[in-house]
Amino acid sequence: MDPSKEFLRRLQQDRLIASIKSPKDLESFLETDIQSAFLLTGNISVIKRYVDLLKQNNRFVFLHIEKIAGISYDKEGLKFLAKFVKPTGIVTTKSSLIQLAKQQNLITIQRLFLVDTDAVNHGLKMIETIRPDALEVMPGLIPNMITKITYKTDVPVITGGLINNDRHIQEALQAGALAVSTGKSWLWKKSLNQSLTLETEEEFK
């Protein structure tokens, strides 16, 4: 199966993505059944070890490239990631990096901040041009904007940022998000994961 399609299929099951912001979070994440992680910690000397650990545990791992110290934001930086570090893909706010990552056969997630109407409209235009595999909109506490964005693009929408409890997650999913990313490890519980699947499974029938 195409790696991008397999990733999206697993998201339909999990509905959660773990945002890993410290090495300690790696251990907490591996104790859950969540299959996808955004890595926002590490540097050029340790990132391969983190990625290898997660992949050995059959997880999808995406590097938020702007958060990884020592990685250049250019063609050579993306080549290094694809050939040496070998993550599943990248998360980035930079459209130019999406294009470079696609050339290296990495799955791509474009992050878009809902700053104002102009930023949203410009972001959606770029999405239609560069066609990332998924779009992450932030913050995740604006359900009506999530709904509007899902109507305006067929790119799968993930949301995150300021997610602090189960209700925030449920509201984002009900607004149309495919999945929610959160760095709050207490929300990575198996019981929550199962309840999200049960409460939202009708959307995928």
C-alpha positions as CSV (number, residue, x, y, z in Angstrom):
1,M,0.0,0.0,0.0
2,D,1.1,3.6,-0.7
3,P,2.8,4.9,2.5
4,S,0.7,8.1,2.5
5,K,-2.6,6.1,2.2
6,E,-1.5,3.7,4.9
7,F,-0.7,6.7,7.2
8,L,-4.1,8.2,6.6
9,R,-5.8,4.8,7.1
10,R,-4.1,4.5,10.5
11,L,-5.2,8.0,11.4
12,Q,-8.8,7.0,10.8
13,Q,-8.3,4.4,13.5
14,D,-6.4,6.4,16.0
15,R,-7.8,10.0,15.5
16,L,-4.8,11.1,17.7
17,I,-1.2,12.1,16.9
18,A,1.3,12.4,19.7
19,S,3.4,15.6,19.6
20,I,6.7,14.6,21.3
21,K,8.4,17.6,22.8
22,S,11.0,15.9,25.1
23,P,13.0,12.7,25.2
24,K,10.9,11.7,28.2
25,D,7.8,11.9,26.0
26,L,9.2,9.1,23.9
27,E,8.8,6.6,26.7
28,S,5.2,7.7,27.4
29,F,4.3,7.5,23.7
30,L,5.6,4.0,23.3
31,E,3.4,2.8,26.2
32,T,0.3,3.8,24.1
33,D,-1.4,2.3,21.0
34,I,-1.2,5.6,19.1
35,Q,0.6,4.9,15.8
36,S,1.8,8.3,14.7
37,A,4.1,10.9,16.2
38,F,5.3,14.4,15.5
39,L,8.9,14.8,16.8
40,L,9.6,18.4,18.0
41,T,12.7,17.5,20.0
42,G,16.2,16.5,19.3
43,N,19.1,17.7,17.1
44,I,21.2,16.4,14.2
45,S,23.3,14.2,16.5
46,V,20.4,12.3,18.2
47,I,17.5,12.5,15.8
48,K,18.3,9.3,13.9
49,R,18.3,7.4,17.2
50,Y,14.9,8.7,18.0
51,V,13.5,7.9,14.6
52,D,14.9,4.4,14.6
53,L,13.4,3.7,18.0
54,L,9.9,4.7,16.9
55,K,10.1,2.9,13.6
56,Q,11.3,-0.3,15.3
57,N,8.1,0.0,17.3
58,N,6.1,0.2,14.1
59,R,5.2,3.9,14.4
60,F,4.9,6.6,11.8
61,V,7.3,9.4,12.7
62,F,7.3,12.9,11.3
63,L,10.0,15.5,12.0
64,H,8.9,19.1,12.6
65,I,12.0,20.2,10.7
66,E,12.1,23.7,12.1
67,K,12.3,22.3,15.6
68,I,15.3,20.0,14.9
69,A,18.5,21.9,15.6
70,G,21.3,21.5,13.0
71,I,19.1,20.5,10.0
72,S,19.3,23.0,7.2
73,Y,16.1,24.2,5.5
74,D,17.1,23.4,2.0
75,K,17.5,20.6,-0.6
76,E,20.6,19.2,1.0
77,G,18.9,19.2,4.4
78,L,16.0,17.2,3.0
79,K,18.3,14.8,1.2
80,F,20.1,14.2,4.5
81,L,16.9,13.4,6.3
82,A,15.5,11.2,3.6
83,K,18.7,9.1,3.1
84,F,20.2,9.0,6.6
85,V,17.5,9.7,9.2
86,K,14.7,8.1,7.2
87,P,11.6,9.5,9.0
88,T,8.1,8.7,7.6
89,G,7.9,12.4,6.6
90,I,8.0,16.0,7.8
91,V,5.8,18.7,9.3
92,T,6.7,22.2,8.3
93,T,5.3,25.7,8.0
94,K,7.4,26.3,4.9
95,S,5.8,25.5,1.6
96,S,9.2,25.3,-0.1
97,L,10.2,22.4,2.2
98,I,7.0,20.5,1.2
99,Q,8.1,20.6,-2.4
100,L,11.6,19.5,-1.6
101,A,10.4,16.7,0.7
102,K,8.0,15.4,-1.9
103,Q,11.0,15.1,-4.3
104,Q,12.7,12.8,-1.6
105,N,9.5,10.7,-1.3
106,L,8.7,11.8,2.2
107,I,5.1,12.2,3.4
108,T,4.4,15.9,3.9
109,I,2.3,17.8,6.3
110,Q,1.9,21.5,5.9
111,R,1.3,23.4,9.2
112,L,-1.0,26.5,8.8
113,F,-1.6,29.0,11.6
114,L,-5.1,30.6,11.7
115,V,-3.8,34.1,12.3
116,D,-6.3,36.0,10.2
117,T,-8.4,35.7,7.1
118,D,-5.6,36.7,4.8
119,A,-3.3,34.1,6.3
120,V,-5.9,31.4,5.9
121,N,-6.8,32.3,2.3
122,H,-3.1,32.5,1.3
123,G,-2.4,29.2,3.0
124,L,-5.3,27.5,1.2
125,K,-4.0,28.7,-2.2
126,M,-0.6,27.3,-1.4
127,I,-2.1,24.0,-0.4
128,E,-3.9,23.7,-3.7
129,T,-0.6,24.4,-5.5
130,I,1.9,22.2,-3.6
131,R,-0.6,19.5,-2.5
132,P,0.9,18.2,0.7
133,D,-0.4,14.8,2.0
134,A,-2.1,16.5,4.9
135,L,-2.7,19.9,6.3
136,E,-2.4,20.7,10.0
137,V,-4.3,23.8,11.2
138,M,-3.5,25.5,14.5
139,P,-4.8,26.3,17.0
140,G,-7.3,23.5,17.3
141,L,-9.8,25.4,19.4
142,I,-11.7,27.0,16.5
143,P,-14.2,24.4,15.3
144,N,-16.0,26.6,12.8
145,M,-12.7,27.4,11.0
146,I,-11.8,23.7,10.9
147,T,-15.2,23.1,9.2
148,K,-14.7,25.9,6.7
149,I,-11.2,24.7,5.8
150,T,-12.4,21.1,5.3
151,Y,-15.0,22.4,2.9
152,K,-12.5,24.3,0.9
153,T,-9.8,21.6,0.4
154,D,-9.8,17.9,-0.2
155,V,-6.4,17.6,1.5
156,P,-6.9,15.7,4.8
157,V,-7.0,18.1,7.8
158,I,-5.3,17.5,11.1
159,T,-5.5,20.1,13.9
160,G,-3.6,20.8,17.1
161,G,-2.5,23.5,19.5
162,L,-4.0,24.5,22.8
163,I,-5.7,21.1,23.1
164,N,-6.1,20.4,26.8
165,N,-8.9,17.9,27.3
166,D,-11.2,15.3,25.8
167,R,-13.9,17.9,24.9
168,H,-11.4,19.9,22.8
169,I,-10.5,16.7,20.8
170,Q,-14.2,15.7,20.3
171,E,-15.1,19.2,19.1
172,A,-12.2,19.3,16.6
173,L,-13.2,15.8,15.2
174,Q,-16.8,16.7,15.0
175,A,-15.9,19.8,13.1
176,G,-14.3,17.7,10.4
177,A,-10.7,17.1,11.4
178,L,-9.3,13.7,10.5
179,A,-7.1,13.6,13.6
180,V,-5.9,15.8,16.5
181,S,-2.3,16.3,17.5
182,T,-1.5,17.0,21.1
183,G,1.6,17.1,23.3
184,K,-0.4,16.4,26.4
185,S,0.6,12.9,27.3
186,W,-2.4,12.3,29.6
187,L,-4.5,12.5,26.4
188,W,-2.6,9.6,24.8
189,K,-4.4,7.0,26.8
190,K,-5.7,3.8,25.2
191,S,-9.2,4.3,26.8
192,L,-9.5,7.7,25.2
193,N,-8.2,6.4,21.9
194,Q,-10.9,3.7,21.9
195,S,-13.7,6.1,22.8
196,L,-12.7,8.5,20.0
197,T,-12.9,5.6,17.5
198,L,-16.4,4.6,18.7
199,E,-17.8,8.1,18.8
200,T,-16.6,9.1,15.4
201,E,-16.7,5.8,13.4
202,E,-20.0,6.9,11.7
203,E,-18.0,9.5,9.7
204,F,-16.2,6.8,7.8
205,K,-19.1,4.5,6.9
